[in-house]
Amino acid sequence: MALTGRAALLAALGSLPVGIWEPSWTGILAVNAPLAVACACDFALAAPVRRLGLARSGDTSARLGEAADVTLTITNPSGRPLRAHVRDAWPPSSWQPGTEVEASRHQLTVPAGERRRLTTRLRPTRRGDRHADRVTIRSYGPLRLFSRQGTHKAPWTVRVLPPFTSRKHLPSKLARLRELDGRTSVLTRGEGTEFDSLREYVPGDDTRSIDWRATARQTSVAVRTWRPERDRHILVVLDTGRTSAGRVGDAPRLDASMDAALLLAALASRAGDRVDLLAYDRRVRAMVQGRTAKDLLPSLVNAMAPLEPELVETNARGLTATALRTAPRRSLIVLLTSLDAAPIEEGLLPVLPQLTQRHTVLLASVADPHIARMATSRGNTDAVYEAAAAAQAQTERHRTAEQLRRHGVTVVDATPDDLAPALADAYLALKAAGRL
């Protein structure tokens, strides 16, 4: 079998008739000179790395859990073909664990004066912006005895958006919204605060809805139907302080709050209400205002993507003042924060009247399902102590929620999986009761 390349060269060198070996300079040169010449020729025939042209294209955003493809175009302007190993480096959170080596390393050949494309598939494991690092290229000669290596900067950013897993609840909440609007034939008959139309009375209707003047003009009893008011203002406030960093399950509380905010925004925009977003701890981290229903969700997920919990105590006075400036007229303020006793009692409660006297306030908080499991555990001494600690934590949480309700605040306290639909239900309940 014929040998080629490096194997053929080494076989040829090994077959040189050197006789009895004597360690002299002449013998060393006789053996090593051909190898040195081969290495020099291989190095000379390797395409230069510095002159290569690099350009990127592809995805600029992807939802968490989805793939993003980024294409790297390599142009070889030299007169020698490029035979190369390429490493396209990105931050570690750009890949699923254990897949970085396979996904970031490529082999390609680019003929002289031509260009080729290679695609790196990212699967980010965290929200936020992922910036491309350096591209390392190792160029080999035809025998692969020697190589040239260099790095290039090819900037590119992929923004990893919140996954919006609660989207699956949107159809059922929209069906309930249509019931409130009176656009479907259901038992709920036109609850709301804006006059819609007159219709004939049927048994079971609220007698307070009877229009006596219209009844006097016709032979049947007429009742007024109502629909929820539209074009209401909703301000969603995300607390990005230290309490939002606490992990519940596999994600921080902030992620569950974002998911709930997205479902509420999607529902409220379909209802004709205007939705703004404020993310705050000691300063404004993100703000979205004045978006149309079509642009609202893209703007929200883009603003939420780079948000991370800040390990500082939230300034409740600053948050309240900023919320009042952002919502100058009567609005629904949805505050996504913690129900821990200390931040509420020392921070929020003293300034809460400034919000409740001008606005309707709804507070939503992420509960830890592990606490509920601990409260029901029995069987040994450790389990009993855990159950007692969980019961104490639940009692303190309920007491804090009751304090807020006495100030006129609607409180939603639910686990991460249930928070988004529970918040949407609370919004629909306020709308049905005419409190918006």
C-alpha positions in Angstrom: 0.0 0.0 0.0 1.4 3.4 -1.0 2.2 5.9 1.7 1.6 9.6 1.3 2.3 12.8 3.2 4.0 12.7 6.5 4.0 8.8 6.8 5.8 8.5 3.4 8.4 11.1 4.5 9.1 9.4 7.8 9.4 6.0 6.1 11.9 7.4 3.6 14.0 8.9 6.4 14.0 5.7 8.3 15.3 3.8 5.3 18.4 5.9 4.8 21.6 3.6 4.7 23.5 5.1 7.6 25.4 2.0 8.5 26.9 1.9 11.9 25.7 5.0 13.7 28.3 7.5 14.8 27.2 10.6 16.8 28.9 13.1 14.5 27.7 16.4 13.1 27.8 15.0 9.6 25.5 12.1 10.6 23.1 14.3 12.4 22.9 16.7 9.4 22.5 13.8 7.0 19.5 12.5 8.8 17.8 15.8 10.0 18.5 18.0 6.9 15.8 16.3 4.8 13.3 16.6 7.7 14.2 20.2 8.2 13.8 20.9 4.5 10.4 19.2 4.5 9.2 21.2 7.5 10.4 24.4 5.9 8.6 23.6 2.7 5.5 22.6 4.6 5.6 25.9 6.6 6.1 27.9 3.4 3.1 26.2 1.7 0.8 26.8 4.7 -1.6 29.7 3.9 -0.9 32.8 6.0 -3.4 33.4 8.9 -3.1 37.2 9.4 -4.3 38.0 5.9 -7.5 36.0 6.2 -10.8 37.9 6.1 -13.6 37.1 8.6 -17.2 38.2 8.6 -20.3 37.0 10.6 -24.0 36.6 9.9 -26.9 34.7 11.3 -29.2 34.9 14.3 -29.0 37.9 16.6 -31.6 36.6 19.1 -33.1 33.3 20.4 -35.3 32.3 23.2 -33.8 30.5 26.1 -33.7 26.8 25.3 -33.7 27.3 21.5 -30.7 27.1 19.2 -29.1 30.0 17.4 -27.0 29.6 14.3 -24.1 32.0 13.6 -22.3 31.8 10.3 -18.6 32.6 10.0 -17.3 33.4 6.5 -13.6 33.0 6.0 -12.0 34.6 2.9 -8.5 33.4 1.7 -6.9 36.2 -0.3 -3.5 34.4 -0.6 -2.2 32.3 -3.5 -2.0 29.1 -1.3 -4.9 26.9 -0.2 -6.0 27.1 3.4 -6.2 23.8 5.3 -7.2 24.8 8.8 -8.6 23.9 12.2 -10.9 26.7 13.4 -12.0 27.3 17.0 -15.0 29.7 17.3 -14.9 30.7 20.9 -18.0 31.9 22.9 -18.8 32.2 26.6 -19.4 28.9 28.4 -23.1 29.6 28.9 -23.5 29.6 25.1 -23.6 25.8 25.1 -25.2 22.8 26.7 -22.7 21.2 29.2 -20.3 18.9 27.5 -21.0 20.1 23.9 -18.6 23.0 23.7 -15.7 21.1 22.1 -17.8 19.5 19.4 -19.8 22.7 18.6 -17.0 25.3 18.5 -14.3 23.4 16.6 -14.4 23.1 12.8 -12.1 21.8 10.0 -12.3 23.4 6.5 -10.3 23.9 3.3 -10.5 27.2 1.4 -8.9 27.3 -2.1 -6.7 30.3 -3.0 -8.7 33.4 -3.6 -12.0 31.9 -2.5 -14.2 31.9 0.7 -16.1 29.3 2.7 -18.7 29.4 5.4 -18.9 27.5 8.6 -21.8 27.5 11.1 -21.6 27.4 14.9 -24.8 26.3 16.6 -25.3 27.9 20.0 -27.6 26.5 22.7 -27.5 29.1 25.5 -28.3 28.1 29.0 -28.8 31.6 30.4 -30.6 34.8 29.5 -28.7 37.9 28.4 -26.2 38.9 25.7 -23.7 36.4 24.5 -20.7 38.0 22.8 -18.4 36.2 20.4 -14.8 35.8 21.6 -11.7 35.3 19.4 -11.6 33.0 16.4 -8.4 30.9 16.5 -7.2 29.5 13.2 -4.4 26.9 12.7 -3.2 26.7 9.1 -1.4 23.5 8.0 0.9 22.8 5.1 0.2 19.9 2.7 2.3 17.4 4.8 0.8 18.8 8.1 4.3 18.8 9.6 4.2 22.5 10.5 1.5 25.0 11.0 0.8 28.7 11.4 -1.6 29.9 14.1 -3.3 33.2 14.8 -6.4 34.8 16.2 -8.9 37.2 14.8 -11.7 39.2 16.3 -15.1 38.8 14.6 -17.6 40.6 16.8 -21.2 39.3 17.1 -23.8 39.3 19.8 -26.7 36.9 20.3 -29.4 38.1 22.8 -31.0 35.3 24.7 -34.6 36.2 25.4 -36.9 34.9 28.2 -38.6 31.7 27.2 -42.2 32.8 27.9 -43.3 29.3 29.0 -46.6 30.6 30.3 -47.7 31.4 26.7 -49.7 28.1 26.8 -52.1 29.7 29.3 -52.9 32.6 26.9 -55.8 30.9 24.9 -57.8 30.1 28.1 -57.3 33.6 29.5 -58.4 35.2 26.2 -61.5 33.1 26.3 -62.3 34.4 29.7 -61.6 38.0 28.5 -64.1 37.5 25.6 -66.7 36.4 28.2 -66.1 39.7 30.1 -66.4 41.6 26.8 -69.7 39.9 26.1 -68.6 38.6 22.7 -69.4 35.0 23.4 -72.7 33.4 24.5 -72.0 32.3 28.1 -73.7 32.6 31.5 -71.7 35.7 32.3 -73.6 38.5 30.6 -71.6 41.6 29.9 -69.9 42.3 33.2 -67.9 45.6 33.2 -68.2 49.3 33.6 -68.7 50.7 30.1 -72.3 50.6 28.6 -72.5 48.3 25.6 -76.1 47.8 24.5 -79.7 47.0 25.5 -81.3 43.6 25.3 -84.4 41.9 26.6 -84.5 40.8 30.2 -84.1 37.1 31.0 -84.6 35.4 34.4 -81.4 35.6 36.4 -80.3 39.1 35.2 -79.4 41.7 37.9 -82.5 43.9 38.4 -80.1 46.8 38.9 -79.3 46.6 35.1 -82.9 47.2 34.1 -83.2 50.4 32.0 -86.7 51.7 33.0 -86.8 54.4 30.4 -86.1 52.0 27.6 -88.6 49.6 29.1 -91.3 52.3 29.1 -90.8 52.8 25.4 -91.3 49.2 24.5 -93.5 46.2 25.5 -90.7 44.1 27.1 -88.3 44.8 29.9 -84.9 46.0 28.7 -81.6 45.7 30.5 -78.3 47.3 30.0 -75.2 45.2 29.1 -71.7 46.3 30.0 -68.2 45.6 28.9 -64.9 46.2 30.7 -63.3 49.6 30.1 -60.5 49.7 27.6 -57.4 51.9 27.2 -56.6 51.5 30.9 -53.0 52.0 31.9 -51.0 49.1 33.6 -47.5 49.6 35.0 -45.6 46.3 35.6 -42.8 46.9 38.2 -40.1 44.2 38.4 -38.1 44.3 41.7 -34.6 43.4 40.7 -33.1 43.7 44.2 -31.5 41.0 46.2 -34.7 39.1 47.0 -35.2 38.4 43.3 -31.9 36.5 43.2 -33.2 33.7 45.4 -33.5 30.5 43.5 -36.7 28.6 43.5 -36.2 25.3 41.7 -33.7 25.7 38.9 -34.2 29.5 38.3 -34.1 32.7 40.2 -37.3 34.3 41.3 -36.8 37.1 38.8 -37.2 34.7 35.9 -40.6 33.5 37.2 -41.7 37.1 37.7 -40.7 37.9 34.1 -42.7 35.0 32.8 -45.8 36.2 34.7 -45.3 39.8 33.4 -45.2 38.6 29.8 -48.5 36.7 30.1 -50.1 39.6 31.8 -48.9 42.0 29.1 -50.1 39.8 26.3 -53.5 39.5 27.9 -53.9 43.2 28.7 -52.8 44.3 25.3 -55.5 42.1 23.7 -58.0 43.7 26.1 -57.0 47.1 24.7 -55.1 48.3 27.8 -51.7 50.1 27.6 -48.9 48.3 29.4 -45.6 49.8 30.5 -42.6 48.1 32.3 -40.3 49.4 35.0 -37.4 47.3 36.4 -35.9 48.9 39.5 -33.7 48.2 42.6 -31.7 51.3 43.5 -32.0 52.7 40.0 -33.9 52.1 36.8 -32.6 48.9 35.1 -35.1 48.8 32.3 -38.1 50.8 31.1 -40.6 50.2 28.3 -43.2 52.9 27.6 -45.7 53.9 24.9 -45.5 50.7 22.8 -48.4 49.6 20.6 -50.0 46.2 21.1 -48.1 44.9 18.1 -44.7 46.0 19.4 -45.3 45.4 23.1 -44.1 41.8 23.6 -41.0 42.1 21.4 -40.0 45.3 23.3 -40.6 43.6 26.7 -38.6 40.5 26.0 -35.8 42.5 24.6 -35.7 44.8 27.7 -36.0 41.8 30.1 -33.3 39.6 28.4 -30.2 41.3 30.0 -31.7 41.9 33.4 -30.0 40.1 36.3 -30.7 40.3 40.0 -28.7 42.9 41.8 -27.3 41.9 45.3 -28.5 45.2 46.9 -31.6 46.1 49.0 -34.3 47.6 46.9 -34.9 51.3 47.6 -38.7 51.3 48.2 -38.9 55.1 48.3 -37.1 55.4 45.0 -39.2 52.7 43.4 -42.4 54.4 44.6 -41.3 57.8 43.3 -40.3 56.4 40.0 -43.6 54.5 39.6 -45.6 57.6 40.4 -43.7 59.6 37.8 -44.2 56.8 35.2 -47.9 56.5 35.9 -49.2 60.1 36.5 -52.9 59.2 36.2 -54.9 56.4 37.8 -53.4 53.0 36.8 -53.1 49.4 37.8 -49.6 49.0 39.3 -48.5 45.4 39.3 -45.5 45.0 41.7 -43.6 41.7 41.2 -41.5 41.4 44.4 -41.0 39.3 47.5 -43.3 38.6 50.4 -40.5 38.4 52.9 -41.5 40.2 56.0 -38.4 42.4 56.5 -38.4 44.1 53.0 -42.1 44.6 53.1 -42.5 45.9 56.6 -39.4 48.1 56.6 -39.4 49.1 53.0 -42.7 49.0 51.2 -45.4 49.4 53.9 -44.2 53.0 55.0 -44.5 54.3 51.4 -47.4 52.1 50.2 -50.2 54.7 50.9 -48.6 57.0 48.3 -49.4 54.3 45.7 -52.8 53.1 47.0 -54.4 56.5 47.3 -53.8 57.2 43.6 -53.6 53.7 42.0 -54.9 50.2 42.2 -52.0 48.0 43.4 -51.6 44.3 42.8 -48.6 42.6 44.4 -47.4 39.2 43.0 -44.8 37.0 44.7 -43.1 33.7 43.9 -43.6 31.1 46.6 -41.2 28.2 47.1 -42.9 24.8 46.6 -40.3 23.2 48.7 -41.7 25.0 51.7 -45.1 23.4 51.1 -43.5 20.0 50.8 -41.6 20.5 54.0 -44.8 21.5 55.9 -46.4 18.1 55.2 -43.3 15.9 55.8 -43.3 13.5 58.8 -41.7 10.3 59.7 -38.6 11.2 61.8 -37.3 13.9 64.1 -35.6 15.9 61.3 -38.8 15.8 59.2 -40.9 17.1 62.1 -38.4 20.0 62.7 -38.5 20.8 59.0 -42.3 20.8 59.1 -42.3 23.2 62.0 -39.9 25.6 60.3 -42.0 25.5 57.1 -45.2 26.2 59.0 -43.6 29.1 60.7 -42.4 30.5 57.4 -45.9 30.1 55.9 -47.5 31.8 58.8 -45.2 34.8 58.6 -45.8 35.0 54.8 -49.6 34.9 55.3 -49.3 37.6 58.0 -47.4 39.8 55.6 -49.9 39.3 52.8 -52.7 40.2 55.2 -51.0 43.4 56.2 -50.9 44.3 52.5 -54.6 43.5 52.0 -55.5 45.8 54.8 -53.9 48.6 52.8 -56.1 47.8 49.8 -53.5 45.7 47.9 -54.5 42.6 46.0 -52.0 39.9 46.7 -51.1 36.9 44.5 -48.8 34.3 46.1 -48.1 31.3 44.0 -45.4 28.9 43.0 -43.3 29.5 39.8 -45.5 27.3 37.6 -48.7 28.8 38.9 -47.7 32.5 39.3 -48.4 33.6 35.7 -51.9 32.1 35.4 -52.8 33.3 38.9 -51.7 36.9 38.1 -53.7 36.8 34.9 -56.8 35.6 36.8 -56.3 38.4 39.4 -56.2 41.0 36.5 -59.4 39.5 35.0 -61.1 39.6 38.4 -60.2 43.3 38.8 -61.5 44.0 35.3 -64.8 42.1 36.0 -65.3 44.0 39.2 -64.9 47.3 37.5 -61.8 48.3 39.5 -59.7 49.2 36.5 
